[in-house]
Amino acid sequence: MADVLAELAGAVADLVDERGLSVAAAESVTAGRVATALAAAPSSAAWFRGSLVAYHSEVKFSLLEVPEGPVITGDTARRMATRVRSLLGADVAVSSTGAGGPDAEESQPPGTVFLAVATADGCSVRRHHFTGEPPDVVEQAAAEALRELRDVLRAGAAGGPP
């Protein structure tokens, strides 16, 4: 899976480098795995603004201004992405929140993950269900987050200041 993450992060690097864009991340269920892949990509110092790992709900509430309540939702993923984009001054931001397992959380089955990508043009949110043990869910979610980020960049919907 590390090769997949490196390949996806490399594709993101090529796209943002060619367009002169910057990237940020806000992670919960992926616990920094997306940021690790992005930071290891070519020329990341030029375009990767940073990441906030908001694993605990209280961090989401206080730093990312997620409204108190359930945090394994599409609305939370959207708020995390839009807020970290603004906080770190990035052109595009990706976020993750979910139930990594092995147990259900907030009535969401294990493996339920919400991913969001925010740009100046708006924010896309997708719900996924991944299978396996918690480390497998984390890796699958991180790969899908990078894939969705790459796809938004390929579509050209990322320009403009935060």
Secondary structure, 3 states (H helix, E strand, C coil): CHHHHHHHHHHHHHHHHHHCCCEEEEECCCCCHHHHHHHCCCCHHHHEEEEEECCCHHHHHHHCCCCCCCCCCHHHHHHHHHHHHHHCCCCEEEEEEECCCCCCECCECCCEEEEEEEECCEEEEEEEECCCCHHHHHHHHHHHHHHHHHHHHHCCCCCCCC
